[in-house]
Amino acid sequence: MKLQSIEFPFQARYVQSAAVSAATPEVWFVLHGYGQLATYFHKKFNALTERNCVVVAPEGLSRFYLEDVQHRASGQPSRVGASWMTREERLTDIQNYLTYLTAVYRAVIPSDFAGKISVLGFSQGAATAARWAVNNQIPFHRLILWAGIFPDDLNFEAAHAVLARKQTIMVRGTSDPLITPERLAQSQKILDQLKIQPTELLFDGGHEINAPVLQKLMANTIH
């Protein structure tokens, strides 16, 4: 038996709040966490659209039922979520979503756009956003990792060359059950290898998008 792969045309969706024009002040690309969908995640950023920012929410390329087989067999409504990658065919998944995200960027951003671009990744989307940002295929101004950390498999020298010229912010809730002391220690070790020190922003809360923090980010009042 020989395991093989094939390339073929593939359709994937994303949510966009409005068209981007030369007058658009800022575009936010927001990448959801594990088990979420872009259509729902996008709504968490309505405050941005009220400030005339355009929000673009790509969606993980793998969708799945969140409930188990027994739940679905009972006839109860089944929720669907999406994932950016798993450990199975991991490198292929990463390359596929990098290609997809860059295609979304090029479809959304016109050549005459002169505003700012923020890339935000939440939870699993944080590693996705980091990989996309340091892939150095897209211009952007700010990288925000929310409830997540940089992945430890980056080319640290190449990543530093990109991030040293950007604003980098890491956001987390003080009671986030997924950001353990061990996870924080791992994060600091990676930051030491990247040779960067992002702005850290804490809020009272858990594994969630926090509206007051989002307001600060919009106003760029992070210190």
Secondary structure, 3 states (H helix, E strand, C coil): CCCCCCCCCCCCCEEECCCCCCCCCEEEEEECCCCECHHHHHHHHHHHHCCCCEEEEECCCEEEECCCHHHHHCCCCCCEEEECCCCCCHHHHHHHHHHHHHHHHHHHCCCCCCCEEEEEEECHHHHHHHHHHHCCCCCCCEEEEECCCCCCCCCHHHHHHHHCCCEEEEEEECCCCCCCHHHHHHHHHHHHHHCCCCEEEEECCCCCCCHHHHHHHHHCCCC
